[in-house]
Structures are given as structure tokens and as C-alpha cells.
Amino acid sequence: MKKKKTFIRLAAVVLLMALVLACTVSLDWGREKEEKSPAEQTLESLYVDQNGAALPVVVNTVEEESASVPIIHDLVPGNPGSPDVEKNEIDTENTADTRTALGDSFRLGNFERPFTESVMAYHPELDIVKLELSAGDDFYYFTFILSGPGTDGFGAGYYGVEFDSDYDGRGDYLLWAKSTSSTEWLIDDVMLLEDLNGDVGGLSPVLPDKSPGDGYEHVLFGPEALDDPDVAWVRASGNNIQLAVKRSYIDKNRWYWRAWADAGITDPARFDYNDQFSEEQAGSPNKNSGMYPIAALSMMDSTCWIAYNLEPTGTELGGCVQIQPTQEPPPPPTPTEKPPCDCSGTCSSYSGEFCCEYCGCTWYDSPEFKYCAN
């Protein structure tokens, strides 16, 4: 009986404290959910079982929604001026019906494969047909002129520019942006990455090797690195994609650069791709190759290294300008010796025995006359 009365008292106390807690929650709507009121603490101490183990207490709390802080931009790109550099690329649309591409080189990491894996379905939004670089006062502008927008617009591809500022064939910086349909400049899904440990390209820059590095491992600008929110941008312009990057973030004002359209691997940490995959794994868009069709390395288009404010020597590995070896001129024909006699005349015109007989005539030698005749 005593236990029953104790239980009734305990239940009454719990009910009373629950009412106090409800009032506290309603009056203190915005407090942090991890903070416990005295009522909650009391309930937890009272609401125990006979073994002394705490029983779960469920209290409905309302989380305060943090207001998003708007990003204030001090410097926004404008429109690119006249291009300082223009580079025409292969338009694979011309061979898309045959499910082939020209100009692809796995060895040089120059991929011309805007096709799906195995099936070889063509994606014009990944086919770069021309590139333009314009230098503004504050930004470098890169325009990707593409074969077309594709059936789903620009899809989920990424567009990028690598910068080689020390001319060793390795990318030092990578401007990397997800495609967009916005005609306004955005920083969403845009990054500027750096290779601090110099292992992009593995042991041998450009060429494939079996020692891949960790690619572009340092983030200079991105969704989690917005100390300067104005560094890198992307927008759509007609059927083109444009990227912009602050000039002050790229070493020097002369470098080699190469462009990417990538909806396949899309992983800057795996650059260079020809170090991560063998040629057999990558496949080929060339039907004359034993590696046809393309496999692991699909849905991408990249370029050779293009010079900006530099005069290429033509010997740069993977460079767009290559000096063709000069062919040795053929040796002059061996001069023939002049015949000892001119045999264009008649036999009677040869006054000497040698030329007479040399030209097929008969020399008559008598005490009275010496002459040549038939």
C-alpha cells in the first residue's frame, strides 16, 4: 500500500514537471537544443526505473534555422574583349556518325573522345571546336566554343583550364567549373586548384607512367575557401561556356595552358588521366586501333599545351606547336661526262680517225688521202 502511494506521488510530480517543461519550451522557443532547462534535469532525475536506470525522456525541441549570409562581391567579371589567343580544335561532329574521332593521343594525354563508353554516343556539349583567351584588367577570360549544347543542355560536365607557369609540361594550377545554363556570372561549383607537391603528370610530364600522383591537392578557391569570393567564375553564353579567373592568382603573365571538357572521370585529384589508366583500360576512338572503342576514359575532350605570351620552341612535349624535321634535300644528279666526240654530223665531217671510228664510221688512211666515210 505504501509503495502504491509512493508511485502515485511520483506520477503526480512527473505530471507537474511535464506541465512546467511545456511552459518552459513555449516561452524559450529559440534556445539551443542541447541546453537543458531545470525542469528537464529534474524530470531526468525522477524518471528512473526500479533498478536505478534512467528511462528515456523525449522532449520536442525546435531548431533555430540559421540565416544564410549573403556573399558580397567587390569584383565581378564583365564581357571578354577581343581574343588575345585563338585556337581551333577538331570538330568531331564531322566523324560522329561513324563513331570515330581524329587527333586523339593517349600518349600525349590529348583526348578527343566526346563519346559515351563502349556505345560511342556523341555528346556535342563536350566537343571543343575553338578556344579563345582574352586578358582583361582584372580577369583572364576563357571561351569554350562547343559543337552544340546537347540534348540536355550542357549536362553535368566540367570545363577546365590548366596552367603550366614553369614550362615543364606539368599543370601548376587548374581552373575547374561545373557547367551551367546561367547567363550571369556565378561562383557556384567553381574551383581554383593548385598542385603544391609538383606530382601532376607522375614521374614523366605528359607521357604515361606507372607513378601517378595525387593531382591538384590544394584548394585556392572553392565552396569551402571563400576568403576572396571573387576569384573564379563561370557562365553560359549562347552555345558556349565562359570561365574567368583573377589575374593576380596565376603566376606571372606568361604560361602554357590547355583546356578540358570532362563529364567522365571529372576528378582533378587524378590528373594526369593517362597515368591513372593504361591504354587498354582507356580504349580508343580510332577504329584502326586494337583498343577500339573507348572505355574508361570517355566523355572528354582536351587540348595540347597552348602558348600565352611565349614563343614556343616547337620542342615542347605535348605542345601545340611542333617543328617538323627538315628533310635533307636530295643529292644533285651525278654529272655525266661530256662525250669525246660530237656525232651529230655525217661521217665525212669527222677529220680525225678517233672521232670517225667513235661515231661508227670508217677511217681511210692512204698515202694520198686520209678521210672518213660510211
C-alpha positions in Angstrom: 0.0 0.0 0.0 2.9 2.3 0.9 4.5 1.6 -2.5 1.3 2.4 -4.2 1.0 5.8 -2.5 4.7 6.5 -3.4 4.1 5.6 -7.0 1.0 7.9 -7.1 3.1 10.8 -5.6 5.9 10.2 -8.1 3.4 10.1 -11.0 1.9 13.4 -9.8 5.3 15.0 -9.6 6.2 13.8 -13.1 2.9 15.2 -14.5 3.5 18.5 -12.8 7.1 18.8 -14.1 5.9 17.9 -17.6 3.5 20.8 -17.4 6.3 23.1 -16.2 8.5 21.9 -19.0 5.9 22.5 -21.7 5.6 26.1 -20.4 9.3 26.5 -20.5 9.6 25.2 -24.0 6.9 27.5 -25.2 8.4 30.5 -23.5 12.0 29.8 -24.5 11.4 28.9 -28.2 14.8 30.0 -29.6 17.3 28.4 -27.1 19.9 25.9 -28.3 18.5 22.3 -28.3 21.5 20.9 -26.4 20.8 23.3 -23.4 18.6 21.6 -20.7 16.2 23.6 -18.5 16.0 22.8 -14.8 12.7 21.1 -15.5 14.3 18.7 -17.9 17.1 18.0 -15.4 14.5 17.3 -12.7 12.5 15.0 -14.9 15.6 13.0 -15.8 16.5 12.6 -12.2 12.9 11.5 -11.2 12.1 9.3 -14.2 14.0 6.2 -13.3 13.1 2.6 -13.0 13.3 0.4 -10.0 16.9 -0.6 -10.9 18.0 3.0 -11.0 18.5 3.1 -14.8 17.5 6.3 -16.4 14.4 6.0 -18.6 14.4 7.8 -22.0 12.7 11.2 -21.9 11.6 12.5 -25.3 11.2 16.3 -25.4 10.2 18.0 -28.7 12.5 20.9 -29.5 12.6 23.3 -32.4 15.9 24.1 -34.0 16.6 27.6 -34.9 17.3 28.0 -38.6 20.5 29.9 -39.2 20.0 32.7 -41.7 22.3 32.3 -44.8 24.8 35.1 -45.0 24.8 36.6 -48.5 28.2 36.7 -50.3 29.2 40.3 -51.2 31.3 40.6 -54.4 33.6 43.5 -54.9 34.8 42.5 -58.4 32.6 40.7 -60.9 33.8 39.8 -64.5 32.4 41.7 -67.4 32.4 40.7 -71.1 35.6 39.4 -72.7 37.3 41.7 -75.1 38.8 40.7 -78.4 40.7 37.4 -78.0 44.5 37.6 -77.5 44.8 33.9 -78.4 42.5 31.8 -80.6 42.9 28.0 -81.1 40.9 25.9 -83.5 40.2 22.3 -82.4 38.9 19.2 -84.2 35.2 19.2 -84.7 34.3 15.6 -84.0 30.8 16.1 -85.2 32.2 15.5 -88.7 33.0 11.9 -87.8 30.4 11.3 -85.1 28.2 9.2 -87.4 31.0 6.7 -87.9 31.6 6.7 -84.1 35.2 7.7 -84.5 37.4 10.7 -83.8 40.6 12.1 -85.2 43.5 13.6 -83.3 43.3 11.5 -80.1 46.6 10.7 -78.5 46.7 8.7 -75.3 50.5 9.0 -75.2 50.3 12.8 -75.0 47.2 13.0 -72.8 45.4 14.8 -75.7 41.9 13.2 -75.7 39.4 13.7 -78.4 36.6 11.4 -77.2 33.3 13.2 -76.6 31.6 9.8 -76.7 30.0 7.5 -74.1 31.8 4.4 -73.1 31.6 1.4 -75.5 28.4 2.6 -77.2 30.2 5.7 -78.6 27.1 8.0 -78.5 28.3 11.5 -79.4 27.9 14.5 -77.0 28.4 17.8 -78.8 28.5 19.7 -75.4 31.8 18.0 -74.7 33.3 18.7 -78.1 35.6 21.8 -78.1 35.8 23.2 -81.6 37.5 26.5 -80.7 39.1 28.3 -77.7 39.6 32.0 -77.1 41.6 33.7 -74.4 41.1 37.3 -73.6 43.1 39.3 -71.0 41.1 42.0 -69.1 42.3 44.4 -66.5 41.4 42.1 -63.6 40.5 38.7 -65.2 41.6 36.2 -67.7 38.6 35.1 -69.8 38.4 31.7 -71.5 35.6 31.0 -74.0 34.8 27.3 -74.9 33.2 27.3 -78.3 31.4 23.9 -78.4 29.9 21.9 -81.2 26.4 22.2 -79.5 24.5 22.2 -76.3 23.5 18.5 -76.4 20.0 17.1 -75.8 20.1 18.0 -72.1 21.8 21.4 -72.4 25.3 21.3 -71.2 24.7 18.3 -68.9 26.8 17.6 -65.9 30.1 18.2 -67.5 33.0 20.2 -66.1 35.1 22.7 -68.1 38.6 23.5 -67.0 41.9 25.2 -67.9 45.3 24.0 -66.7 48.2 26.4 -66.4 51.8 25.5 -66.7 53.7 28.5 -65.3 57.2 27.0 -65.2 57.1 25.4 -68.7 57.9 21.9 -67.6 54.8 20.2 -69.1 53.1 19.8 -65.7 50.0 21.7 -64.8 50.6 24.0 -61.8 47.0 25.4 -61.5 43.6 24.2 -62.6 40.5 26.4 -63.1 37.6 23.9 -62.8 33.9 24.7 -63.1 30.7 22.7 -63.4 28.6 23.6 -66.5 25.8 26.0 -66.1 22.9 27.4 -68.1 23.0 30.7 -66.3 24.0 33.7 -68.5 25.0 35.6 -65.3 28.5 35.1 -63.8 28.4 32.6 -60.9 30.9 31.1 -58.5 28.7 28.1 -57.7 30.7 24.8 -58.2 33.8 26.7 -59.4 37.3 26.0 -58.0 40.8 27.1 -58.5 43.2 24.3 -57.5 47.0 24.1 -57.2 49.5 21.3 -57.3 51.8 22.2 -54.4 53.9 19.0 -54.5 54.5 19.0 -58.2 53.3 15.5 -59.0 50.7 16.2 -61.7 51.9 14.0 -64.6 53.7 11.5 -62.4 57.4 10.9 -63.0 57.2 11.9 -66.6 55.3 15.0 -67.5 52.7 14.5 -70.3 53.8 10.9 -71.0 52.0 8.0 -69.3 53.9 6.3 -66.5 53.2 3.9 -63.6 53.7 6.5 -60.8 50.5 8.6 -60.6 50.5 11.5 -58.1 47.6 13.0 -56.1 46.8 15.6 -58.8 45.7 19.0 -57.7 45.5 18.6 -54.0 45.4 22.3 -52.7 42.2 24.4 -53.0 42.9 28.1 -53.5 39.3 28.9 -54.2 36.1 26.9 -53.8 32.8 26.5 -51.9 34.9 26.0 -48.7 37.6 28.5 -49.5 35.9 31.9 -50.0 38.3 34.3 -48.3 38.2 36.1 -51.6 34.8 35.4 -53.1 35.7 37.0 -56.5 38.5 34.6 -57.7 36.8 32.4 -60.3 33.6 32.4 -62.2 31.5 30.5 -64.9 28.6 31.4 -67.1 26.9 30.3 -70.4 27.0 32.4 -73.5 24.8 31.0 -76.2 26.2 27.6 -77.0 29.5 28.5 -75.3 30.8 28.2 -71.8 33.0 31.0 -70.4 35.3 30.9 -67.4 37.0 33.8 -65.7 39.8 33.9 -63.1 41.5 36.7 -61.4 44.9 37.5 -63.0 46.6 38.0 -59.6 46.0 34.3 -58.8 48.0 32.9 -61.7 51.8 33.2 -61.5 53.5 35.6 -64.0 51.8 36.8 -67.1 53.1 34.1 -69.5 52.4 30.4 -69.4 51.2 27.4 -71.3 47.6 26.4 -71.0 45.3 23.6 -72.1 41.5 23.2 -71.9 39.3 20.4 -70.8 35.6 19.4 -71.2 35.0 16.4 -69.0 31.9 14.5 -68.0 33.7 11.2 -67.5 36.2 11.0 -64.7 35.8 14.6 -63.5 38.4 14.3 -60.8 41.2 16.8 -60.5 42.9 14.6 -57.9 43.6 12.0 -60.7 45.4 14.2 -63.2 47.0 13.2 -65.5 44.5 10.7 -66.6 46.9 8.7 -68.7 48.9 8.0 -65.6 45.9 6.6 -63.8 44.7 4.2 -66.6 46.5 2.0 -69.1 45.9 2.5 -72.8 44.0 -0.8 -72.8 41.7 0.4 -70.0 41.3 3.8 -71.7 40.2 2.4 -75.1 40.5 4.4 -78.3 38.2 6.3 -80.6 40.2 5.2 -83.6 38.7 2.2 -85.4 42.1 1.3 -86.8 43.4 0.8 -83.2 43.2 -2.6 -81.4 41.9 -0.6 -78.4 38.7 0.5 -80.1 36.1 1.5 -78.8 36.7 3.9 -75.9 36.3 2.5 -72.4 37.3 4.0 -69.0 38.4 7.4 -70.5 35.2 8.5 -72.1 33.1 11.7 -72.3 36.0 14.1 -72.5 37.9 16.4 -74.8 41.3 18.1 -74.1 43.9 20.0 -76.0 47.6 20.3 -76.4 49.6 23.0 -74.5 48.9 26.4 -76.0 51.5 29.3 -75.5 50.4 32.6 -74.0 52.9 35.5 -74.2 55.6 32.9 -75.1 57.4 32.0 -78.3 57.3 28.2 -78.3 60.5 26.4 -79.5 58.5 23.7 -81.1 60.2 21.0 -79.0 57.8 21.2 -76.0 56.4 17.8 -75.2 52.7 17.9 -75.8 52.9 21.4 -77.2 50.6 22.6 -79.9 53.5 23.9 -82.0 55.8 21.2 -83.2 58.7 21.8 -85.5 58.7 19.2 -88.2 62.2 17.9 -89.0 63.6 19.4 -92.2 64.1 16.8 -94.9 67.5 16.5 -96.4 67.4 17.8 -100.0 68.1 15.0 -102.5 71.7 14.9 -103.8 72.2 16.6 -107.1 72.4 14.2 -110.1 75.9 13.0 -110.9 77.1 15.0 -113.8 77.7 12.8 -116.9 81.0 13.2 -118.7 81.0 15.1 -122.0 81.3 12.7 -124.9 84.7 13.0 -126.6 83.2 13.5 -130.0 80.1 15.1 -131.4 78.4 12.5 -133.5 75.7 14.7 -134.8 77.3 15.3 -138.2 77.9 13.0 -141.2 80.9 10.7 -141.5 82.7 12.9 -143.9 82.7 15.7 -141.4 85.0 13.9 -139.0 88.5 14.8 -139.7 90.3 12.5 -137.3 90.5 8.8 -137.0 89.3 8.6 -133.4 86.0 10.5 -133.9 85.4 8.9 -137.2 85.5 5.4 -135.7 83.9 6.6 -132.4 80.9 7.8 -134.3 80.6 4.5 -136.2 82.3 5.5 -139.5 85.3 4.1 -141.3 88.6 5.8 -141.5 90.5 5.5 -144.7 94.2 6.1 -144.4 96.2 6.1 -147.6 99.4 7.8 -148.6 97.4 10.3 -150.6 94.2 10.8 -148.7 93.0 10.5 -145.2 89.2 10.6 -144.8 86.2 9.3 -143.0 83.3 7.7 -144.8 80.5 5.2 -144.2 
